[in-house]
Amino acid sequence: MVVDCDSCEVRGKACQECVVSVLLGPPSTVELDSSERRAIDVLAGAGMVPKLRLIPITPVNTPEVA
């Protein structure tokens, strides 16, 4: 998993409550492997760290105007 804060829809609004900011400070991009992601999920489930609040921006395809 690659966490790119520049492509997060809630960047700025939710950074203070995101586990990435809590653990590493506000980075531009973070890469988490599956075991790191599971560890964060377990810690968040136990209330020890905030959950990952990443919401990737999804490009909207709009029809081109001729």
TABELKA-V590827 format. One record per backbone hydrogen bond with DSSP energy under -1.0 kcal/mol. NH is the residue of the N-H (numbers start at 1). CO is the residue of the C=O. E is the energy in kcal/mol with one decimal. If there is no record, write none. Layout:
BEGIN
nh = [NH/NH]
co = [CO/CO]
e = [E/E]
END
This chain:
BEGIN
nh = [3/5/6/7/8/9/11/14/17/18/22/23/24/25/27/30/32/37/38/39/40/41/42/43/44/45/46/47/48/57]
co = [30/28/28/4/5/55/8/10/14/15/18/19/20/21/25/3/1/33/34/35/36/37/38/39/40/41/42/44/43/7]
e = [-4.9/-1.3/-1.1/-2.1/-1.4/-3.2/-1.5/-2.6/-1.0/-1.4/-1.8/-2.7/-2.7/-1.5/-1.2/-4.2/-3.2/-2.4/-2.3/-2.2/-2.3/-2.4/-2.4/-2.6/-2.8/-2.4/-1.6/-1.3/-2.5/-2.5]
END
